[in-house]
Amino acid sequence: MEKLFAYFQSQHFSEKVAQKIANSFSKKTFKKGDFFVEEGKTCRYLGLAEI
């Protein structure tokens, strides 16, 4: 989550706020061919790709 924290700080969020935002995310790994969203279902998550 360090990259996410650093990104929010680079966008001029305070350290405290950036940490709160970064801590609200959790890392989930997908295998090739897995789907983030399923057809006909409502997505309740925000996804970011780490490259």
Number of C-alpha atoms within 10 A of each C-alpha: 13 9 10 17 18 15 14 17 16 11 9 10 15 12 13 9 14 19 18 12 14 17 13 8 14 8 9 7 8 9 6 6 6 9 9 10 11 9 7 6 7 8 10 7 9 7 11 10 5 8 3
